Amino acid sequence: MTAKIALVANTAWYLQNFRRTLIRRLQEEGYSVITIAPPDEYVPELRALGAEFHGVPMDSKGANPLADFRLAMSLRRLFQDERPACVLTFTVKPNVFGTFAATSLGIPVVSNVSGLGTAFIRKNWITMVVKSLYRAALRRAATVFFQNPDDLQLFLQHRLVPASKARLLPGSGVNVDHFAPMPAQRDPSAPFRFLLLGRLLWDKGIGEYVEAARQLRPRHPGTEFMLMGFAETENRTAIPMNTIQAWVNEGLIKYLPPALDVRPALAASDCVVLPSYREGTPRSLLEASSMAIPIITADVPGCRQVIEDGVTGYLAKVRDAGDLAEKMERMVPLPDEARTAMGRRGREKMILEYDERIVMDAYLRAVKEFALT
C-alpha cells in the first residue's frame, strides 16, 4: 500500500503557493499526499496537483482555547482515519496542534517554523502562551526546520525546541528555473519602478514604504511605487483596503491585485522592496533575486540573510521610513550596468544558497528517516 504523507497549514493558499513543489516531489517519490487546511478558493489547485484535500475549521489568528481544542480533535480524528506515515506541519497552529494530534497516535511529525509572526513582533501575553505551546509541542516532533538562523537561535535560547531536533533550511527555497531573468517588459525610457510584493500587513513595513514614497516623490516625480498583495482581514495588523485606496488617490502608490503568476510584475520592476519587521525567509525577495532584480529590505531576521548589502541590493533600518527613502533614492540614479550587476550577483546567490532543491532534499531525507513503515 502506498504510504501517505500529510501536509497541514493554516490556508490552502499557503500549501498551493509555498508547498506545491514539495507535493510534486513527494508524489514523484511514490508517496500519496494528503493536504489539510481550512478550505478556500485554492482547494481546486491542490486537487489539480493530485493531492487529496481535507478541510478543517481553524481560527488561525484567534486565541480561543475551545476552538483550538476542537482543531486538535479534528486533526486527531483525521489522522486516525487516514493513518499517514508522517505529518508535515507549517504555520503556528498546525505546528502546535497538529503535532499534539499526530504524536498522540504515534505518527512522526516534521514541523517548519516559517516565521515568528505578530506574536513575537508585538510582545504581550499572547507571546508567552505561544512560547509555552511551542515548547510543549516541538519536543514531541521528530524534526523542526527553521528558515533562518536568528529564529533557530531564539528557539534554542528560550528552550522552545531541543537542539538535537533543530535543523536550518534556506526558507522554502525558490525555483530558480521558473523564476529566471526575463526580457524587459517595459520601455527603457519609462520611469524608475519600485515594487513591494507581500501581504497587506503593517508588519510588512508597508507604512514605511508609503512614507518613503511620499518623501521621494517631490525629488523624483516620475518614479513609480507599486504595491501588490492581498488583504488578510483576520490578521490583527491588516491594512484596510480603504487605506490602500486613500494612498492610491493621493498618488503615492499604484496598487496591483494579487496574481498567481507574479513574474510579469517582477520583470516590470527595477527594484523590489520589503521593509518587513521580521520574516522567516521572504519569498518575494528570493523570487526577485532569482530573476536578477536588485532588492532593498530591512536589517531584520529572515531578511538580512537573503541580501548582501551593497552587492545584491541595500539594507535599511527597520521601522525607519527616512533611512528606507535614502536607500531607495540611492538605487534610482545607479547606471543600468550597476543595477544589472547587482541583479546578477543576487541570482548567483539564489542558485548557490536558496535553490528549492536543497529544501526538497532535506524534506525527503526527514520523511524517509522518520516515516512509519
PyMOL commands that set and color helices and strands:
alter all, ss='L'
color gray80, all
select helices_A, chain A and resi 12-18+20-28+43-48+65-82+92-103+117-121+125-138+149-157+163-165+202-204+206-216+241-250+263-267+283-290+304-306+321-331+336-354+356-370
alter helices_A, ss='H'
color red, helices_A
select strands_A, chain A and resi 4-8+32-37+52-55+86-90+109-113+143-146+166-168+193-197+224-228+254-256+271-274+295-298+313-316
alter strands_A, ss='S'
color yellow, strands_A
deselect
rebuild
show_as cartoon
